[in-house]
């Protein structure tokens, strides 16, 4: 009988210690009820997790009940980018997840956007040796042999009279004149009582005005190609 009691005591001791309470060797059997009272209450009693909060296949105890998680694990992520943007320094590709899940470490993330978002230029459209990105590829090199721009441009007049052309600190009175491409030109037509403009390419906008002495109008511009002075 003593042997059976000792065996029962050992089993009770093991059960109490399994609940996190230490049973000293000096404690007699009469002290065990007090130790039982020291066993903490269910630590999961105030837990609020649900299966949707726990990774799929993993288990946990909530309010004393075992639950199995249902969050899926992804081993790759692929999403469309409808409208990439550019902040002046970086191309921004922004995509959003459609469903909740856990992305495993080392998994690929693939963002996709229509190639047409990068333009339709081809190598034949871009100067030889210059690189660009378009629907044809990420890093392309132009092949077009660009015609050299002329060193001088011709300005003629369809307004009448012989305008005064001021450029490079010299004045030329003529119905047509050649000037260095891109240089600042000021044109004055004596006695012409109306605004006129340069009908041709310029690197900046044209600045019209009226002479202070009332003798006509002037125009300032920087021509980059041939053109003519025409009435407005």
C-alpha positions in Angstrom: 0.0 0.0 0.0 2.8 2.4 0.8 4.4 1.7 -2.5 1.1 2.6 -4.3 0.9 5.8 -2.4 4.4 6.8 -3.2 3.7 6.1 -6.9 0.6 8.2 -6.8 2.5 11.0 -5.1 5.2 10.9 -7.9 2.5 11.1 -10.5 0.8 14.0 -8.8 4.1 15.8 -8.4 4.7 15.4 -12.2 1.3 16.7 -13.0 1.6 19.8 -10.8 5.1 20.6 -12.2 3.7 20.2 -15.8 1.5 23.1 -15.0 4.4 25.3 -14.2 4.6 24.9 -10.4 7.7 23.7 -8.7 7.3 20.9 -6.1 10.1 20.9 -3.6 11.3 17.5 -2.3 10.6 18.6 1.3 6.9 19.1 0.7 4.7 16.3 2.1 1.6 15.0 0.5 -0.5 17.2 2.8 1.0 20.3 1.1 0.0 19.3 -2.4 -3.5 20.9 -2.3 -1.9 24.3 -1.7 0.4 23.8 -4.7 -2.6 22.9 -6.9 -4.0 26.4 -6.0 -0.8 27.9 -7.3 -1.4 26.5 -10.8 -2.0 29.5 -13.0 -5.3 29.9 -14.9 -5.5 29.2 -18.6 -3.0 31.8 -20.1 -5.0 31.7 -23.4 -8.2 32.8 -21.7 -8.0 36.4 -22.9 -6.6 35.6 -26.3 -8.5 37.0 -29.3 -6.7 35.4 -32.3 -8.8 33.5 -34.9 -7.8 31.1 -37.7 -7.5 34.1 -40.1 -4.8 35.6 -37.9 -2.5 32.6 -37.9 -0.4 31.2 -40.6 -1.9 28.2 -42.4 -0.9 24.8 -40.8 0.2 26.4 -37.5 -1.7 25.9 -34.3 -2.4 27.9 -31.2 -4.6 27.8 -28.2 -7.3 30.4 -27.7 -9.5 30.3 -24.6 -8.4 26.8 -24.0 -9.2 25.5 -27.5 -6.8 24.5 -30.2 -7.2 26.3 -33.5 -5.4 25.9 -36.8 -4.4 28.9 -38.8 -5.7 29.6 -42.3 -3.5 32.4 -43.7 -2.0 31.2 -47.0 1.7 31.2 -47.8 2.8 32.8 -51.1 6.0 31.7 -52.8 5.8 34.5 -55.3 3.8 37.7 -56.0 2.8 39.1 -59.4 0.6 42.2 -59.9 -0.2 44.7 -62.7 1.0 48.3 -62.6 -1.6 50.2 -64.6 0.1 53.6 -64.6 3.8 53.9 -63.8 4.9 57.4 -62.7 8.1 59.4 -62.8 9.2 61.9 -60.2 12.1 63.4 -62.1 14.6 60.8 -60.7 12.9 57.4 -60.3 10.2 55.4 -62.2 7.6 54.4 -59.6 5.8 51.1 -60.1 3.0 50.8 -57.6 0.9 47.6 -57.2 -1.5 46.3 -54.5 -2.2 42.9 -53.1 -5.7 41.5 -53.7 -5.8 38.9 -51.0 -4.2 38.6 -47.6 -1.3 36.2 -47.3 2.3 35.6 -46.1 5.1 36.1 -48.6 7.8 33.5 -47.9 11.4 34.7 -47.6 13.2 34.6 -50.9 10.1 34.6 -53.0 10.1 36.7 -56.2 8.0 39.9 -56.5 7.0 40.6 -60.2 5.4 43.9 -61.2 4.1 44.3 -64.7 3.0 47.2 -66.8 2.1 47.6 -70.5 5.2 48.3 -72.6 3.4 51.0 -74.4 3.6 53.1 -71.2 7.3 53.7 -72.2 6.6 55.2 -75.7 6.9 53.9 -79.2 10.3 55.2 -80.4 12.4 52.8 -82.4 16.2 52.8 -82.9 15.7 54.5 -86.3 13.9 57.4 -84.5 16.8 58.1 -82.1 20.2 59.6 -82.9 23.0 57.0 -83.3 24.7 56.1 -80.1 22.0 57.5 -77.8 20.2 55.1 -75.5 16.5 55.1 -74.7 13.6 53.0 -73.3 10.4 52.3 -75.2 7.9 49.5 -76.1 10.7 47.8 -78.0 12.9 47.3 -74.9 14.5 48.6 -71.7 17.9 49.6 -73.0 18.0 50.4 -76.7 20.5 52.3 -78.8 19.6 54.7 -81.6 20.8 54.2 -85.1 19.5 57.3 -86.9 22.2 59.4 -88.6 21.0 63.0 -87.8 21.6 65.7 -90.4 23.9 68.4 -89.1 22.2 71.6 -88.4 23.3 74.6 -90.5 25.7 77.1 -89.0 23.7 80.0 -90.4 20.0 80.7 -91.1 18.4 83.0 -93.6 15.9 85.6 -92.6 13.9 87.2 -95.4 11.0 89.7 -95.3 7.5 89.6 -96.6 6.5 92.8 -94.8 8.1 95.4 -97.1 10.9 97.9 -96.9 14.4 97.1 -95.8 14.4 96.1 -92.1 17.3 96.9 -89.8 18.9 93.7 -88.4 20.9 94.0 -85.2 23.0 91.0 -84.3 26.5 90.5 -82.9 26.8 94.2 -82.3 26.4 95.1 -86.0 23.5 96.6 -88.0 22.5 95.4 -91.5 19.8 97.0 -93.6 18.6 94.5 -96.2 15.5 92.5 -97.3 17.3 89.3 -96.5 20.2 88.4 -94.2 22.1 85.4 -93.0 22.8 85.2 -89.2 24.5 82.6 -87.0 22.0 80.0 -85.9 20.6 80.6 -82.4 22.0 84.1 -82.0 19.9 86.9 -80.7 18.5 89.1 -83.5 16.6 92.4 -83.1 14.7 93.6 -86.2 13.3 97.1 -86.7 11.2 98.2 -89.7 11.1 102.0 -90.0 7.7 103.5 -90.7 5.9 100.1 -90.4 2.9 100.7 -88.3 2.0 97.2 -87.3 3.3 94.2 -85.5 5.1 91.5 -87.3 6.6 88.1 -86.4 9.3 85.7 -87.5 7.7 82.7 -89.3 10.3 80.1 -88.6 11.8 78.0 -85.8 13.3 79.8 -82.7 15.0 78.6 -79.6 13.1 81.1 -77.4 9.8 83.0 -77.7 9.6 86.2 -79.7 9.5 89.6 -78.0 7.7 92.3 -79.9 7.6 96.0 -79.0 7.2 99.6 -80.3 10.1 102.0 -80.7 10.1 104.8 -78.2 10.3 107.4 -81.0 7.1 106.0 -82.6 9.0 105.3 -85.8 7.9 101.7 -86.1 7.9 98.3 -84.4 10.7 95.9 -83.4 11.0 92.2 -82.8 13.6 90.2 -80.8 14.1 86.4 -81.3 16.7 83.7 -81.7 16.3 81.8 -85.0 17.3 78.2 -85.3 16.2 77.7 -88.9 15.3 79.7 -92.1 12.2 81.9 -91.9 10.6 85.1 -93.0 9.2 88.3 -91.3 5.5 88.4 -91.9 2.7 90.7 -90.8 0.5 89.8 -87.9 
